[in-house]
């Protein structure tokens, strides 16, 4: 039972981790773009 629960958990957690990573990357890119805009002005 614990084995099937573990596989279900990893299956549910991986897409969430991918989404979190993508969100983190997007936030970092947004921050870099804001810094670039500020440095230009």
Phi and psi restraints in degrees (value plus and minus 20) as a CYANA .aco file:
   2 UNK   PHI     -83.8   -43.8
   2 UNK   PSI     -52.1   -12.1
   3 UNK   PHI     -86.6   -46.6
   3 UNK   PSI     -65.4   -25.4
   4 UNK   PHI     -86.8   -46.8
   4 UNK   PSI     -55.3   -15.3
   5 UNK   PHI     -85.5   -45.5
   5 UNK   PSI     -58.3   -18.3
   6 UNK   PHI     -85.1   -45.1
   6 UNK   PSI     -64.3   -24.3
   7 UNK   PHI     -85.7   -45.7
   7 UNK   PSI     -57.9   -17.9
   8 UNK   PHI     -84.6   -44.6
   8 UNK   PSI     -61.2   -21.2
   9 UNK   PHI     -83.3   -43.3
   9 UNK   PSI     -68.4   -28.4
  10 UNK   PHI     -83.4   -43.4
  10 UNK   PSI     -55.9   -15.9
  11 UNK   PHI     -86.0   -46.0
  11 UNK   PSI     -53.5   -13.5
  12 UNK   PHI    -103.4   -63.4
  12 UNK   PSI     -52.0   -12.0
  13 UNK   PHI     -98.3   -58.3
  13 UNK   PSI     -56.1   -16.1
  14 UNK   PHI     -79.6   -39.6
  14 UNK   PSI     -71.0   -31.0
  15 UNK   PHI     -79.3   -39.3
  15 UNK   PSI     -55.9   -15.9
  16 UNK   PHI     -84.3   -44.3
  16 UNK   PSI     -64.0   -24.0
  17 UNK   PHI     -82.9   -42.9
  17 UNK   PSI     -60.3   -20.3
  18 UNK   PHI     -82.5   -42.5
  18 UNK   PSI     -62.4   -22.4
  19 UNK   PHI     -84.5   -44.5
  19 UNK   PSI     -61.4   -21.4
  20 UNK   PHI     -83.2   -43.2
  20 UNK   PSI     -62.2   -22.2
  21 UNK   PHI     -84.2   -44.2
  21 UNK   PSI     -63.4   -23.4
  22 UNK   PHI     -83.0   -43.0
  22 UNK   PSI     -60.5   -20.5
  23 UNK   PHI     -84.1   -44.1
  23 UNK   PSI     -61.7   -21.7
  24 UNK   PHI     -82.3   -42.3
  24 UNK   PSI     -64.8   -24.8
  25 UNK   PHI     -82.3   -42.3
  25 UNK   PSI     -61.9   -21.9
  26 UNK   PHI     -83.5   -43.5
  26 UNK   PSI     -60.6   -20.6
  27 UNK   PHI     -85.1   -45.1
  27 UNK   PSI     -61.1   -21.1
  28 UNK   PHI     -84.2   -44.2
  28 UNK   PSI     -63.1   -23.1
  29 UNK   PHI     -82.2   -42.2
  29 UNK   PSI     -63.2   -23.2
  30 UNK   PHI     -80.3   -40.3
  30 UNK   PSI     -63.1   -23.1
  31 UNK   PHI     -82.6   -42.6
  31 UNK   PSI     -62.1   -22.1
  32 UNK   PHI     -84.1   -44.1
  32 UNK   PSI     -62.0   -22.0
  33 UNK   PHI     -83.6   -43.6
  33 UNK   PSI     -59.6   -19.6
  34 UNK   PHI     -84.3   -44.3
  34 UNK   PSI     -60.3   -20.3
  35 UNK   PHI     -84.1   -44.1
  35 UNK   PSI     -60.6   -20.6
  36 UNK   PHI     -82.9   -42.9
  36 UNK   PSI     -65.3   -25.3
  37 UNK   PHI     -80.9   -40.9
  37 UNK   PSI     -63.4   -23.4
  38 UNK   PHI     -83.7   -43.7
  38 UNK   PSI     -62.2   -22.2
  39 UNK   PHI     -87.7   -47.7
  39 UNK   PSI     -50.5   -10.5
  40 UNK   PHI     -92.8   -52.8
  40 UNK   PSI     -54.4   -14.4
